[in-house]
């Protein structure tokens, strides 16, 4: 069984952590009790291991890469480092990754019925995976500064053989 520790209502911190942000994912051998976990909402996913939940949620993350803009001619040595930035792929469009959220995935959209279904021992693993996929929100996509397209990377270029 996997256990997902999320930011609970009343403990959010604007600009840092929102209600439902996933802080950590553990297997059932971890005791998520006591003072250290008092401010977290714990959601159990029976039938899936922590690794399986992590892999499922990680598969929802968009591609993210570091790109460079050279300041010198190609094939020339120089002392000036190239400009660099991180970008993420939104469908076919590369967008600037100006602000990287502390917690990349949010499950605030999980309702009481969803939480009960995830904790149900008789529920299928595939339906639980679908629930996580449908309810997960990728936080970097929600930040307005991250919605700016990087035109230089989105230009279609004709390749001449």
C-alpha positions in Angstrom: 0.0 0.0 0.0 1.2 3.5 -0.9 0.7 6.5 1.4 0.6 10.0 -0.1 1.4 12.9 2.3 -0.2 16.1 1.0 -0.5 19.7 2.3 -3.7 19.8 4.4 -6.2 22.6 4.5 -5.2 25.3 6.9 -1.5 24.6 6.6 -1.0 26.0 3.1 1.6 28.8 2.5 0.8 31.1 -0.5 3.5 31.0 -3.1 5.2 28.0 -1.5 2.7 25.2 -0.8 -1.0 24.8 -1.7 -3.6 22.5 -0.3 -3.2 19.1 -2.0 0.5 19.5 -3.0 2.2 16.1 -2.8 5.0 16.3 -0.3 6.0 12.7 -0.2 5.0 9.2 -1.1 5.7 6.2 1.2 5.1 2.5 1.4 2.9 1.2 4.2 5.9 0.3 6.4 6.4 4.0 7.1 4.4 5.3 10.1 3.1 8.7 9.0 1.9 9.7 12.5 3.0 12.0 15.2 4.0 15.7 15.3 6.0 15.4 12.0 2.9 14.5 10.0 0.2 16.4 12.0 -0.1 19.1 9.3 -0.4 16.6 6.4 -3.4 14.9 4.9 -2.5 11.2 4.3 -4.2 9.4 1.4 -3.8 5.6 1.2 -3.6 3.8 -2.1 -4.2 0.1 -1.4 -2.9 -2.3 -4.0 -0.1 0.0 -5.3 3.4 0.5 -4.0 4.9 3.9 -3.4 7.1 3.3 -6.4 4.1 2.5 -8.6 2.4 5.7 -7.6 5.6 7.7 -8.1 6.0 6.3 -11.6 2.4 6.9 -12.5 2.6 10.6 -11.3 6.0 11.1 -12.9 4.6 10.0 -16.2 2.3 13.0 -16.2 5.2 15.5 -15.9 6.0 17.3 -19.2 9.4 17.0 -20.8 11.8 19.6 -19.2 15.3 20.4 -20.7 18.0 23.0 -20.3 18.7 25.0 -23.5 21.6 27.3 -24.5 22.1 30.3 -26.7 25.7 30.6 -27.9 27.4 34.0 -27.8 30.2 33.0 -30.2 30.3 31.7 -33.8 30.0 27.9 -34.2 33.4 26.1 -34.0 35.0 29.1 -32.3 36.5 28.9 -28.9 35.8 31.7 -26.4 35.7 32.7 -22.8 32.1 33.8 -22.6 29.6 31.2 -21.4 26.4 30.7 -23.3 23.0 31.9 -22.0 21.0 29.1 -20.6 17.4 28.5 -19.4 15.1 25.7 -18.6 12.1 25.0 -20.8 9.2 22.6 -20.8 7.2 21.0 -23.6 3.5 21.8 -23.7 2.2 19.6 -26.6 4.3 20.8 -29.5 5.2 24.2 -27.9 8.3 24.8 -25.8 7.6 27.2 -22.9 9.9 29.0 -20.5 10.2 27.3 -17.1 10.7 30.6 -15.3 9.4 29.4 -11.9 9.9 25.8 -10.7 7.3 25.0 -8.0 8.5 23.4 -4.8 6.0 20.6 -5.1 5.4 19.6 -8.7 2.1 17.7 -8.4 -1.2 18.6 -6.7 -4.1 16.3 -5.8 -6.5 18.8 -4.3 -9.2 17.7 -6.7 -9.5 14.3 -5.0 -12.9 14.1 -3.4 -14.1 12.0 -0.5 -15.4 9.3 -2.9 -12.0 9.2 -4.7 -10.1 8.9 -1.5 -12.4 6.0 -0.4 -11.9 4.3 -3.8 -8.2 4.6 -3.5 -8.2 3.1 0.0 -10.6 0.3 -1.0 -8.8 -3.1 -1.0 -11.3 -4.5 -3.5 -10.7 -1.8 -6.1 -8.6 -2.5 -9.2 -5.1 -1.1 -9.5 -5.9 0.2 -13.0 -8.9 2.2 -11.8 -6.8 3.7 -9.0 -4.1 4.7 -11.5 -6.7 6.3 -13.7 -8.1 8.2 -10.7 -4.7 9.6 -9.8 -4.1 10.5 -13.5 -7.4 12.3 -13.9 -7.2 14.2 -10.6 -3.5 15.2 -10.7 -2.6 18.8 -11.6 0.9 19.6 -12.7 1.8 22.8 -10.8 4.3 24.2 -13.3 1.6 24.4 -15.9 -0.5 26.5 -13.7 2.1 29.3 -13.1 1.5 32.2 -15.5 5.2 33.0 -15.9 5.7 29.4 -17.2 3.1 29.9 -20.0 5.4 32.1 -22.2 6.4 30.4 -25.4 10.1 30.4 -26.4 9.8 31.5 -30.0 13.4 30.5 -31.0 12.7 26.9 -30.1 9.3 26.8 -31.7 10.3 27.9 -35.2 9.8 25.2 -37.8 13.0 24.9 -39.9 13.3 23.2 -43.2 16.1 20.7 -43.2 17.9 20.5 -46.5 19.8 17.2 -47.1 
